[in-house]
């Protein structure tokens, strides 16, 4: 993480954010008693990183690419950045499996519901500050493209601000979207998780150019970096609202 890249990414944001992110990322401070540095933007924050789908549930498929693989790649990179900055990251999954805990005889529907319940349970676990759910989109037309962040207006009042900060960085850093945040209703996790939660739709797998990007490691890193910076800015703002 070169300083000039950090500077570039943070742009005109107050330099105090830059300093706090860098402090959080520096080894000695993180290593002290194994705890993140107090007072850093992300230090001590508990962040759930939720790569959508997994195992028998591949999510969207397009030209032999599976959503579950793309979102896992970006999520692991995102988690790495957050951890470096002092946050405590809880992944809902770190490999290609589902969370249902059910045997191979279980039906898909039963499996999916059990999986989502486990994810929601993780989100509502002790001390969790925010929940970042990572997905990729698909649409019948190949025309649509661009990352987009969703929130639920009925959920935690800070969800919208979290979505906004991440969307702004996706526009600025990932550079392949002009989309704006939108509401997402009647999605199980968005309804059940009580802390600020967003769904980051990384892009449209149905758009050939975007699918090529989504499968590219460098572009995946840029997406992760954008979500990371947006989340850091969200925490830098405070104070936070209660649900
Ligand atoms: Zn999905």
Boltz pocket constraint, residues with backbone or C-beta under 6 A from the ligand:
constraints:
  - pocket:
      binder: B
      contacts: [[A, 52], [A, 53], [A, 59], [A, 60], [A, 67], [A, 134], [A, 135], [A, 136]]
      max_distance: 6.0
